[in-house]
Amino acid sequence: MASVVSNLSWSSSSLLQSIGERLKEGTKLPNNRKAFVIFAQKKTKKTRKIILKEDVPDLGRQGQLLDVRAGFFRNYLLPTGKAQIVTPLLLKEMKMEEERIESEKKRVKEEAQQLALIFETVGAFKVKRKGGKGKQIFGSVTAQDLVDIIKAQLQREVDKKIVFLPEIRETGEYIAELKLHPEVTARVRVNVFAN
């Protein structure tokens, strides 16, 4: 009987079940022994396709799609809330979020380009300083001075961290750069003159 079971193909699982049920009912072998049938199952899927909800060291960054071992996902990532299994709905939501982020980046860049155009068409910003001998001025012109002048003339708030000025210790015309966006830089003229 055991040889019959071993010769059957895997596709005839219903036949295997019926034989197993009959053997379970009490088919006896010589010397009062019972027969046991062991069914082999296919190996389970060892990896899971996941998306990370937050950065995980040595694994990946937030929003990244990965294949990880099932045990790692089940025992670490899922209980700590660091990842979830990818579903078609989740993929659709991710795509919509990426499109929203891209459109927001495009809008911010366009605003920075318009602001750069405004700064460059103004002409030169004039800075007054108390004069010394020749072209020398007392003190120097700083990024904060330029920010204050921009606010007074254009009513625009500019962070002084984005203003890059050369060292200004004399009267004359200088070029300052305003880093409005990683891809947009406005170049403005600064005229320094003594009182």
Rosetta blueprint (number, residue, H / E / L):
1 M L
2 A H
3 S H
4 V H
5 V H
6 S H
7 N H
8 L L
9 S L
10 W L
11 S L
12 S L
13 S H
14 S H
15 L H
16 L H
17 Q H
18 S H
19 I H
20 G H
21 E H
22 R H
23 L H
24 K H
25 E L
26 G L
27 T L
28 K E
29 L E
30 P H
31 N H
32 N H
33 R E
34 K E
35 A L
36 F L
37 V L
38 I L
39 F L
40 A L
41 Q L
42 K L
43 K L
44 T L
45 K L
46 K L
47 T E
48 R E
49 K E
50 I E
51 I E
52 L E
53 K L
54 E L
55 D L
56 V E
57 P L
58 D L
59 L L
60 G E
61 R L
62 Q L
63 G L
64 Q L
65 L E
66 L E
67 D E
68 V E
69 R E
70 A H
71 G H
72 F H
73 F H
74 R H
75 N H
76 Y H
77 L H
78 L H
79 P H
80 T H
81 G L
82 K L
83 A E
84 Q E
85 I E
86 V L
87 T L
88 P H
89 L H
90 L H
91 L H
92 K H
93 E H
94 M H
95 K H
96 M H
97 E H
98 E H
99 E H
100 R H
101 I H
102 E H
103 S H
104 E H
105 K H
106 K H
107 R H
108 V H
109 K H
110 E H
111 E H
112 A H
113 Q H
114 Q H
115 L H
116 A H
117 L H
118 I H
119 F H
120 E H
121 T H
122 V L
123 G L
124 A E
125 F E
126 K E
127 V E
128 K E
129 R E
130 K L
131 G E
132 G L
133 K L
134 G L
135 K L
136 Q E
137 I E
138 F L
139 G L
140 S L
141 V L
142 T L
143 A H
144 Q H
145 D H
146 L H
147 V H
148 D H
149 I H
150 I H
151 K H
152 A H
153 Q H
154 L H
155 Q L
156 R L
157 E L
158 V L
159 D L
160 K H
161 K H
162 I H
163 V E
164 F E
165 L L
166 P L
167 E L
168 I L
169 R L
170 E E
171 T L
172 G E
173 E E
174 Y E
175 I E
176 A E
177 E E
178 L E
179 K E
180 L E
181 H E
182 P L
183 E L
184 V E
185 T E
186 A E
187 R E
188 V E
189 R E
190 V E
191 N E
192 V E
193 F E
194 A E
195 N L
